[in-house]
Amino acid sequence: MYSRSSEPVRFERDCTAVMVPQGETVTLPAGSIGYITQALGGSWTVFVEGNLFRIAGKDADAIDKEPPAEIELAEGAGDEDVEKLVWKQLRTCFDPEIPINVVDLGLVYEAEVKPHPEQAGQRLVEVRMTLTAPGCGMGEILVDDVRSKLELIPTVAEADVELVFDPPWTRDMMSEAARLETGMF
């Protein structure tokens, strides 16, 4: 869910957070008060003492929220089924400042599901993606978010996420819905 309002929040425990857009990891102490500005893809962007921070889904309890549900894969599912889940998971990855997922932003150039070369019955997912700007401080955070969310898919033993800048991202790579949402048409 995307929160266009600012829902108040109080940290129930010390919580690891990532500063936006710097990408620096910090600890917000129990008792900190702020506002949720974005709640998408199982993570939250919160405004605390003049700064934005990203709270991961695994830390949902720190702000009295529910963590994302586990991903299920039908028994005997094939690569095509896993590929559908890969794209579904990619659509849960959001830039903490922009309420549009990385797929609709046009940041994912390729996602390929392969048998894992060293683990029988397991899969490797290879992703090539970019950023809206090469100097974005959240680049490694987004890459890690993509990797960790793909590795939550049953039978995906490893996600290899490569950050590339060729071709450079342009707004023309965005979906029509994303261009309408951002006013970039």
C-alpha positions as CSV (number, residue, x, y, z in Angstrom):
1,M,0.0,0.0,0.0
2,Y,1.2,3.5,-0.8
3,S,0.6,6.1,2.0
4,R,-0.1,9.5,0.6
5,S,-0.8,10.7,4.1
6,S,1.7,10.7,7.0
7,E,0.7,7.9,9.4
8,P,2.3,8.5,12.8
9,V,4.6,5.8,14.0
10,R,6.5,5.1,17.3
11,F,9.4,2.6,17.3
12,E,8.7,-0.2,19.8
13,R,12.3,-1.3,19.8
14,D,15.7,-0.3,18.4
15,C,15.6,-0.8,14.7
16,T,18.1,-1.0,11.9
17,A,17.2,1.5,9.1
18,V,18.7,2.8,5.9
19,M,19.0,6.6,5.4
20,V,17.4,7.8,2.2
21,P,18.9,8.7,-0.2
22,Q,22.4,8.3,1.3
23,G,22.1,4.6,1.8
24,E,23.8,4.7,5.2
25,T,22.7,2.1,7.7
26,V,21.8,3.5,11.1
27,T,19.9,2.3,14.3
28,L,16.8,4.2,15.2
29,P,16.3,3.9,19.0
30,A,13.1,2.6,20.7
31,G,10.8,5.5,21.4
32,S,11.6,7.4,18.2
33,I,8.6,9.0,16.7
34,G,8.0,9.8,13.0
35,Y,5.6,9.4,10.1
36,I,5.2,6.7,7.5
37,T,5.5,8.4,4.1
38,Q,5.5,5.2,1.9
39,A,4.4,1.7,2.6
40,L,5.1,-0.5,-0.5
41,G,6.5,-3.9,-1.3
42,G,6.8,-5.0,2.3
43,S,9.0,-2.1,3.5
44,W,8.3,1.3,4.9
45,T,9.8,4.8,4.4
46,V,9.5,6.8,7.5
47,F,10.3,10.5,8.3
48,V,12.0,10.9,11.6
49,E,13.6,14.1,12.9
50,G,14.0,15.6,9.5
51,N,15.3,12.5,7.7
52,L,13.9,9.7,5.6
53,F,14.7,6.1,6.6
54,R,13.8,2.8,5.0
55,I,12.5,0.0,7.3
56,A,12.8,-3.5,5.9
57,G,9.9,-6.0,6.2
58,K,11.8,-8.2,8.6
59,D,11.7,-5.2,11.1
60,A,7.9,-4.6,10.7
61,D,7.3,-5.4,14.4
62,A,9.5,-2.4,15.4
63,I,6.8,-0.1,14.0
64,D,3.8,-2.3,14.9
65,K,3.3,-3.6,11.4
66,E,3.0,-7.1,10.0
67,P,5.9,-8.6,8.0
68,P,5.2,-9.7,4.4
69,A,3.6,-13.1,3.9
70,E,5.8,-16.0,2.9
71,I,5.9,-16.9,-0.8
72,E,4.3,-20.1,-1.9
73,L,5.2,-22.2,-4.9
74,A,3.0,-25.2,-6.0
75,E,4.7,-28.6,-5.7
76,G,6.2,-29.6,-9.0
77,A,6.2,-26.0,-10.4
78,G,8.3,-25.4,-13.4
79,D,10.6,-22.7,-14.5
80,E,7.7,-20.8,-16.1
81,D,5.9,-20.7,-12.8
82,V,9.1,-19.5,-11.0
83,E,9.6,-16.9,-13.7
84,K,6.1,-15.5,-13.0
85,L,6.9,-15.3,-9.3
86,V,10.2,-13.6,-10.1
87,W,8.4,-10.8,-12.0
88,K,5.8,-10.6,-9.2
89,Q,8.6,-10.2,-6.6
90,L,10.4,-7.6,-8.7
91,R,7.2,-5.6,-8.6
92,T,7.5,-5.5,-4.8
93,C,10.8,-3.6,-5.0
94,F,10.4,0.1,-4.8
95,D,12.7,3.1,-4.7
96,P,12.1,4.5,-1.2
97,E,11.4,8.0,-2.6
98,I,9.3,7.0,-5.6
99,P,6.0,5.1,-5.2
100,I,6.6,3.0,-8.4
101,N,8.1,-0.4,-8.6
102,V,11.4,-1.1,-10.3
103,V,9.7,-3.0,-13.2
104,D,7.3,-0.2,-14.1
105,L,10.1,2.4,-13.6
106,G,11.9,0.5,-16.4
107,L,14.9,-0.3,-14.2
108,V,14.9,-4.1,-14.9
109,Y,16.4,-4.9,-18.2
110,E,16.4,-8.7,-17.9
111,A,15.5,-11.5,-15.5
112,E,16.3,-15.1,-16.4
113,V,15.6,-18.3,-14.4
114,K,18.1,-21.1,-14.9
115,P,18.8,-24.4,-13.2
116,H,21.4,-23.8,-10.4
117,P,24.8,-25.2,-11.7
118,E,25.8,-26.6,-8.3
119,Q,22.5,-27.4,-6.5
120,A,20.2,-30.0,-8.0
121,G,16.5,-29.0,-8.0
122,Q,17.4,-25.4,-7.2
123,R,17.4,-22.4,-9.5
124,L,19.5,-19.4,-10.2
125,V,17.9,-16.1,-11.2
126,E,20.1,-13.6,-13.1
127,V,18.9,-10.0,-13.2
128,R,20.3,-7.0,-15.1
129,M,19.0,-3.7,-13.8
130,T,19.9,0.0,-13.7
131,L,19.1,3.1,-11.7
132,T,17.4,6.3,-12.7
133,A,20.7,8.1,-11.9
134,P,24.1,6.5,-11.7
135,G,25.1,8.3,-8.5
136,C,22.0,7.2,-6.6
137,G,23.0,6.5,-3.0
138,M,20.2,3.8,-2.8
139,G,21.7,1.8,-5.7
140,E,23.2,-1.0,-3.6
141,I,20.2,-1.0,-1.3
142,L,17.8,-1.6,-4.3
143,V,20.1,-4.3,-5.6
144,D,20.1,-6.0,-2.2
145,D,16.3,-5.6,-2.0
146,V,15.9,-7.3,-5.4
147,R,18.4,-10.1,-4.5
148,S,16.9,-10.8,-1.1
149,K,13.3,-10.8,-2.3
150,L,14.1,-13.1,-5.2
151,E,15.9,-15.5,-2.9
152,L,12.6,-15.8,-0.8
153,I,11.0,-17.7,-3.7
154,P,11.0,-21.4,-3.0
155,T,13.6,-23.3,-5.2
156,V,15.6,-20.1,-5.9
157,A,19.0,-20.8,-4.2
158,E,20.7,-17.7,-5.6
159,A,19.8,-14.4,-7.3
160,D,22.7,-12.7,-9.2
161,V,21.8,-9.1,-9.6
162,E,24.0,-7.0,-11.9
163,L,23.8,-3.2,-11.8
164,V,24.5,-1.9,-15.3
165,F,24.4,1.6,-16.9
166,D,24.3,0.7,-20.5
167,P,21.9,1.5,-22.0
168,P,21.4,4.5,-19.8
169,W,17.9,4.8,-18.2
170,T,15.5,7.2,-19.8
171,R,11.9,8.0,-18.9
172,D,10.8,6.3,-22.1
173,M,11.6,3.0,-20.4
174,M,8.9,3.6,-17.8
175,S,5.5,1.9,-18.2
176,E,2.6,4.1,-19.4
177,A,1.1,3.8,-15.9
178,A,4.4,4.9,-14.3
179,R,4.7,7.9,-16.7
180,L,1.1,8.9,-15.8
181,E,1.7,8.5,-12.1
182,T,4.8,10.7,-12.2
183,G,3.5,13.2,-14.8
184,M,6.5,12.2,-17.1
185,F,4.8,11.7,-20.5
